[in-house]
Amino acid sequence: MAGPSQYPLELRRRAVRMVAEVRPDYDTEWAAMKAVAQKLGIGTTETLRKWVRQDQTDAGTRPGVTTEESAQVKAMKKEIAELKRANEILKAAASFFAAELDRPHTRS
């Protein structure tokens, strides 16, 4: 799983906006991305390309999983894992108490 981004959210948003603004000045979108990435000190042009594509997906102009949907899936997976752990605990407790009921008790 990917860790937190080394680039602040505001920088990413600014870079995506800049690509859209300078795109007419370049022959290709890649050339525009490359220029913006160099200007802002973004490690690779591919990083910026991913940001642009994700922004397009979030805006609905490109098919794919939006950032919001991705966050929901992540939260649901976390909740499922927690529920599975709770189920295992409950199963262990139920079998423990069932075994207690099956044991013969001697009364003094």
C-alpha positions in Angstrom: 0.0 0.0 0.0 1.3 3.5 -0.8 2.3 5.7 2.0 1.4 9.4 2.4 2.4 11.7 -0.4 5.6 13.7 0.0 3.9 16.5 -1.9 1.3 18.7 -0.1 -2.2 18.6 -1.4 -2.1 22.3 -2.3 1.0 21.7 -4.5 -0.7 18.8 -6.3 -3.8 20.9 -7.0 -1.7 23.8 -8.2 0.3 21.5 -10.5 -2.9 20.1 -12.0 -4.3 23.6 -12.6 -1.0 24.7 -14.2 -1.0 21.8 -16.6 -4.5 22.9 -17.7 -3.4 26.5 -18.1 -0.2 25.9 -20.0 -1.5 23.0 -22.2 -2.2 25.2 -25.2 1.4 26.4 -25.2 2.8 22.9 -25.9 2.4 20.4 -28.7 1.4 17.6 -26.3 -0.1 17.2 -22.9 3.0 15.3 -21.8 5.2 18.2 -22.8 3.1 20.5 -20.7 3.3 18.1 -17.7 7.0 17.8 -18.1 7.5 21.6 -18.0 5.2 22.0 -15.0 6.9 19.1 -13.1 10.3 20.7 -13.7 9.1 24.1 -12.7 7.6 22.9 -9.4 10.3 20.4 -8.6 8.1 17.4 -8.8 10.3 14.2 -9.0 8.9 12.7 -12.2 6.5 13.7 -14.9 4.7 10.4 -14.3 3.8 11.5 -10.8 2.1 14.7 -12.2 0.4 12.6 -15.0 -1.2 10.4 -12.3 -2.5 13.5 -10.5 -3.9 15.0 -13.7 -5.6 11.7 -14.5 -7.1 11.3 -11.0 -8.3 14.9 -11.2 -10.0 14.1 -14.5 -11.6 11.0 -12.9 -12.8 13.0 -9.9 -14.3 15.6 -12.2 -16.2 12.9 -14.2 -14.4 13.5 -17.5 -12.5 10.3 -17.3 -13.8 6.8 -16.3 -12.4 5.2 -13.1 -12.5 5.1 -9.4 -12.8 8.6 -7.8 -10.8 9.6 -4.8 -14.0 9.6 -2.7 -14.9 6.1 -3.8 -11.4 4.9 -3.1 -11.6 6.3 0.4 -15.0 4.6 1.0 -13.6 1.2 -0.1 -10.6 1.7 2.2 -12.9 2.5 5.2 -15.1 -0.4 4.4 -12.2 -2.8 4.2 -11.0 -1.5 7.6 -14.4 -2.0 9.1 -14.7 -5.6 7.7 -11.3 -6.5 9.2 -12.5 -5.1 12.6 -15.7 -7.1 12.4 -13.9 -10.3 11.5 -11.7 -9.8 14.5 -14.7 -9.3 16.7 -16.4 -12.4 15.3 -13.3 -14.5 16.0 -13.3 -13.2 19.6 -17.0 -14.0 20.0 -16.5 -17.5 18.5 -13.7 -18.2 20.9 -15.8 -17.0 23.9 -18.8 -19.0 22.8 -16.8 -22.2 22.5 -15.2 -21.5 25.9 -18.6 -21.0 27.6 -20.1 -24.0 25.8 -17.2 -26.2 27.1 -17.9 -24.8 30.7 -21.6 -25.9 30.4 -20.6 -29.4 29.2 -18.3 -30.1 32.1 -19.7 -32.1 35.0 -19.9 -30.0 38.1 -19.4 -31.5 41.5 -21.2 -30.0 44.4 -19.8 -30.0 47.8 
